[in-house]
Amino acid sequence: ATTIHDSLVAALAQAELVTTLQGEGPYTVFAPTDDAFAEAGIDLAALDNEEGKALLTDILLYHVVSGEVPSSAVTDGLVAGAVNGDDLTFSVGEGVMVNDANVVLADVPASNGVIHVIDKVLMPPAEVDTSECDVIIGIDDTGLAYDKPYVEVEVGATVCWIWNDESMAHNVAQIAVEGDTTRYMSGVYSGE
């Protein structure tokens, strides 16, 4: 009834999850707006097959936490398990974020839980094929640095930065010269 969640409702229907989410619960649902679906480029017509339905189901269940998580229970660095089996990470600052999505409206009551409206579609972590990686770089035990601070590679080598289940966002950015602490604005940047 919000008028800004038609895409979410259509996706839930296509994935045959409406009845599931009408269950006893309680559930916490992070509900992307129609604009968020459009920005993510999710084409429901292209996902109208068995493989597409499985992908859509994984994406949608990544937006659901079993149990009620009101905004008052959210703390910086909180990790909650989504119904699809992957983790969601929260950050609290000027606003509240779940992964890289802003919570734009919190604590919308539902008959079997709570809804938080978000401005992005949350994408589950992808399974990564490392067979093409010549070098893999992860995060060290502190969670604050790469596990290989210096790597020398041949031109044309494939370097993969891979980390899972970290409590804060990490990124990879090109710098202009060794020792720079800010990224080269025209350079390669992974995003958060």
Buried (B, 14 or more C-beta within 10 A) or exposed (E): EBEBBEBBBEBBEBBEBEEBBEEEBBBBBBBBBBEBBEEBEBEBEEBEEEEBBEBBBBBBBBBBBBEBBEEEEBEEEBEBEBBBEBBBBBBBEEEBBBBBBBBBBBBEEBEEBBBBBBBBBBBBEEEEEEEEBEBBBBBEEEEEEBEEEEEEEEEEEEEBBEBEEBEEEBEEBEEEEEEEEEBEEEEEEEEE
